Amino acid sequence: MNETFKQQVFEIIKMIPEGRVTSYGAIAKAVGFPNHARHVGNALRNYEENFPAHRVCAACGIISAESCIPKFTKKLAKEGIEVKGNKIQNFKQIFWNPLDEIGF
């Protein structure tokens, strides 16, 4: 993974509106690497505290960053998003697709 890829990933994540979520795979598609969802996750290993990483999850709506589940759940709740266990409720209704929303 190169620095340009990481920068593109971070720029898209910054665009996710409050109260919405997207998936690693949707971000990978938006930056032109549709089979690199795992690389998006790897890019998110280091970020600043106020970065909205909590708005990114697996394609099935599961928060897969296990060490972050309590923190992400709390941040999502503040945005009106309900999480049970590690599963985002109403995932399909609040899903934000960067390809549709920002016209890539």
ChimeraX commands (.cxc) that place a marker at each C-alpha (Angstrom):
marker #1 position 0.00,0.00,0.00 radius 0.5
marker #1 position 1.46,3.34,-0.96 radius 0.5
marker #1 position 0.97,6.77,0.56 radius 0.5
marker #1 position -1.26,7.99,-2.31 radius 0.5
marker #1 position -3.70,5.13,-1.70 radius 0.5
marker #1 position -3.80,5.94,2.01 radius 0.5
marker #1 position -4.38,9.65,1.35 radius 0.5
marker #1 position -7.26,8.86,-1.04 radius 0.5
marker #1 position -8.81,6.52,1.53 radius 0.5
marker #1 position -8.58,9.16,4.25 radius 0.5
marker #1 position -10.08,11.86,2.01 radius 0.5
marker #1 position -13.12,9.70,1.29 radius 0.5
marker #1 position -13.59,8.81,4.95 radius 0.5
marker #1 position -13.55,12.51,5.85 radius 0.5
marker #1 position -16.51,12.98,3.46 radius 0.5
marker #1 position -18.78,10.44,5.17 radius 0.5
marker #1 position -21.63,12.46,6.68 radius 0.5
marker #1 position -22.42,12.23,10.36 radius 0.5
marker #1 position -25.05,9.57,10.97 radius 0.5
marker #1 position -23.99,7.51,7.95 radius 0.5
marker #1 position -21.57,4.59,7.51 radius 0.5
marker #1 position -19.75,2.93,4.65 radius 0.5
marker #1 position -17.69,-0.19,4.12 radius 0.5
marker #1 position -14.04,-0.90,3.51 radius 0.5
marker #1 position -14.98,-2.37,0.14 radius 0.5
marker #1 position -16.99,0.67,-0.96 radius 0.5
marker #1 position -14.01,2.88,-0.20 radius 0.5
marker #1 position -11.68,0.53,-2.07 radius 0.5
marker #1 position -13.93,0.70,-5.14 radius 0.5
marker #1 position -14.09,4.49,-4.93 radius 0.5
marker #1 position -10.30,4.80,-5.05 radius 0.5
marker #1 position -10.06,2.40,-7.99 radius 0.5
marker #1 position -9.01,-0.80,-6.22 radius 0.5
marker #1 position -12.23,-2.83,-5.89 radius 0.5
marker #1 position -10.57,-5.92,-4.43 radius 0.5
marker #1 position -8.53,-4.12,-1.78 radius 0.5
marker #1 position -10.94,-3.73,1.15 radius 0.5
marker #1 position -8.32,-5.24,3.44 radius 0.5
marker #1 position -5.84,-2.54,2.39 radius 0.5
marker #1 position -8.38,0.10,3.40 radius 0.5
marker #1 position -8.52,-1.52,6.83 radius 0.5
marker #1 position -4.74,-1.56,7.02 radius 0.5
marker #1 position -4.63,2.14,6.14 radius 0.5
marker #1 position -6.80,2.76,9.20 radius 0.5
marker #1 position -4.30,1.38,11.66 radius 0.5
marker #1 position -3.05,4.89,12.46 radius 0.5
marker #1 position -5.22,7.97,12.50 radius 0.5
marker #1 position -5.83,11.03,14.66 radius 0.5
marker #1 position -8.36,10.87,17.50 radius 0.5
marker #1 position -10.98,13.06,15.81 radius 0.5
marker #1 position -10.80,11.14,12.50 radius 0.5
marker #1 position -14.17,9.47,11.67 radius 0.5
marker #1 position -12.85,5.90,11.37 radius 0.5
marker #1 position -15.91,4.75,13.34 radius 0.5
marker #1 position -18.02,5.33,10.22 radius 0.5
marker #1 position -16.26,2.49,8.32 radius 0.5
marker #1 position -17.21,-1.15,8.82 radius 0.5
marker #1 position -17.39,-4.50,7.06 radius 0.5
marker #1 position -19.81,-4.89,4.14 radius 0.5
marker #1 position -22.31,-6.70,6.37 radius 0.5
marker #1 position -22.46,-3.84,8.90 radius 0.5
marker #1 position -20.17,-5.39,11.48 radius 0.5
marker #1 position -17.56,-3.32,13.27 radius 0.5
marker #1 position -14.54,-5.47,12.59 radius 0.5
marker #1 position -11.94,-3.45,14.48 radius 0.5
marker #1 position -12.44,-5.53,17.63 radius 0.5
marker #1 position -10.26,-3.42,19.90 radius 0.5
marker #1 position -12.31,-0.35,18.91 radius 0.5
marker #1 position -15.85,-1.72,19.30 radius 0.5
marker #1 position -16.67,0.11,22.58 radius 0.5
marker #1 position -15.18,3.40,21.36 radius 0.5
marker #1 position -16.78,3.16,17.91 radius 0.5
marker #1 position -20.15,2.15,19.39 radius 0.5
marker #1 position -20.12,5.22,21.64 radius 0.5
marker #1 position -19.18,7.55,18.76 radius 0.5
marker #1 position -21.84,6.06,16.50 radius 0.5
marker #1 position -24.47,6.37,19.24 radius 0.5
marker #1 position -23.69,10.09,19.49 radius 0.5
marker #1 position -24.55,10.28,15.77 radius 0.5
marker #1 position -27.84,8.44,16.26 radius 0.5
marker #1 position -26.61,5.07,14.99 radius 0.5
marker #1 position -27.58,2.03,17.02 radius 0.5
marker #1 position -25.11,-0.83,17.44 radius 0.5
marker #1 position -25.97,-4.17,19.03 radius 0.5
marker #1 position -22.94,-6.25,19.90 radius 0.5
marker #1 position -20.72,-5.24,17.02 radius 0.5
marker #1 position -23.49,-5.02,14.38 radius 0.5
marker #1 position -24.74,-1.68,13.08 radius 0.5
marker #1 position -28.53,-1.67,13.03 radius 0.5
marker #1 position -30.36,-0.47,9.90 radius 0.5
marker #1 position -27.09,-0.73,8.02 radius 0.5
marker #1 position -28.64,-0.69,4.54 radius 0.5
marker #1 position -30.69,2.43,5.30 radius 0.5
marker #1 position -27.73,4.47,6.60 radius 0.5
marker #1 position -25.14,3.11,4.16 radius 0.5
marker #1 position -23.22,5.85,2.34 radius 0.5
marker #1 position -21.83,4.78,-1.03 radius 0.5
marker #1 position -19.01,7.11,-2.14 radius 0.5
marker #1 position -19.50,6.14,-5.79 radius 0.5
marker #1 position -23.11,7.35,-5.66 radius 0.5
marker #1 position -22.70,10.24,-3.28 radius 0.5
marker #1 position -19.60,12.03,-4.55 radius 0.5
marker #1 position -19.81,11.03,-8.20 radius 0.5
marker #1 position -16.62,9.09,-8.80 radius 0.5
marker link #1:1,2 radius 0.2
marker link #1:2,3 radius 0.2
marker link #1:3,4 radius 0.2
marker link #1:4,5 radius 0.2
marker link #1:5,6 radius 0.2
marker link #1:6,7 radius 0.2
marker link #1:7,8 radius 0.2
marker link #1:8,9 radius 0.2
marker link #1:9,10 radius 0.2
marker link #1:10,11 radius 0.2
marker link #1:11,12 radius 0.2
marker link #1:12,13 radius 0.2
marker link #1:13,14 radius 0.2
marker link #1:14,15 radius 0.2
marker link #1:15,16 radius 0.2
marker link #1:16,17 radius 0.2
marker link #1:17,18 radius 0.2
marker link #1:18,19 radius 0.2
marker link #1:19,20 radius 0.2
marker link #1:20,21 radius 0.2
marker link #1:21,22 radius 0.2
marker link #1:22,23 radius 0.2
marker link #1:23,24 radius 0.2
marker link #1:24,25 radius 0.2
marker link #1:25,26 radius 0.2
marker link #1:26,27 radius 0.2
marker link #1:27,28 radius 0.2
marker link #1:28,29 radius 0.2
marker link #1:29,30 radius 0.2
marker link #1:30,31 radius 0.2
marker link #1:31,32 radius 0.2
marker link #1:32,33 radius 0.2
marker link #1:33,34 radius 0.2
marker link #1:34,35 radius 0.2
marker link #1:35,36 radius 0.2
marker link #1:36,37 radius 0.2
marker link #1:37,38 radius 0.2
marker link #1:38,39 radius 0.2
marker link #1:39,40 radius 0.2
marker link #1:40,41 radius 0.2
marker link #1:41,42 radius 0.2
marker link #1:42,43 radius 0.2
marker link #1:43,44 radius 0.2
marker link #1:44,45 radius 0.2
marker link #1:45,46 radius 0.2
marker link #1:46,47 radius 0.2
marker link #1:47,48 radius 0.2
marker link #1:48,49 radius 0.2
marker link #1:49,50 radius 0.2
marker link #1:50,51 radius 0.2
marker link #1:51,52 radius 0.2
marker link #1:52,53 radius 0.2
marker link #1:53,54 radius 0.2
marker link #1:54,55 radius 0.2
marker link #1:55,56 radius 0.2
marker link #1:56,57 radius 0.2
marker link #1:57,58 radius 0.2
marker link #1:58,59 radius 0.2
marker link #1:59,60 radius 0.2
marker link #1:60,61 radius 0.2
marker link #1:61,62 radius 0.2
marker link #1:62,63 radius 0.2
marker link #1:63,64 radius 0.2
marker link #1:64,65 radius 0.2
marker link #1:65,66 radius 0.2
marker link #1:66,67 radius 0.2
marker link #1:67,68 radius 0.2
marker link #1:68,69 radius 0.2
marker link #1:69,70 radius 0.2
marker link #1:70,71 radius 0.2
marker link #1:71,72 radius 0.2
marker link #1:72,73 radius 0.2
marker link #1:73,74 radius 0.2
marker link #1:74,75 radius 0.2
marker link #1:75,76 radius 0.2
marker link #1:76,77 radius 0.2
marker link #1:77,78 radius 0.2
marker link #1:78,79 radius 0.2
marker link #1:79,80 radius 0.2
marker link #1:80,81 radius 0.2
marker link #1:81,82 radius 0.2
marker link #1:82,83 radius 0.2
marker link #1:83,84 radius 0.2
marker link #1:84,85 radius 0.2
marker link #1:85,86 radius 0.2
marker link #1:86,87 radius 0.2
marker link #1:87,88 radius 0.2
marker link #1:88,89 radius 0.2
marker link #1:89,90 radius 0.2
marker link #1:90,91 radius 0.2
marker link #1:91,92 radius 0.2
marker link #1:92,93 radius 0.2
marker link #1:93,94 radius 0.2
marker link #1:94,95 radius 0.2
marker link #1:95,96 radius 0.2
marker link #1:96,97 radius 0.2
marker link #1:97,98 radius 0.2
marker link #1:98,99 radius 0.2
marker link #1:99,100 radius 0.2
marker link #1:100,101 radius 0.2
marker link #1:101,102 radius 0.2
marker link #1:102,103 radius 0.2
marker link #1:103,104 radius 0.2
view
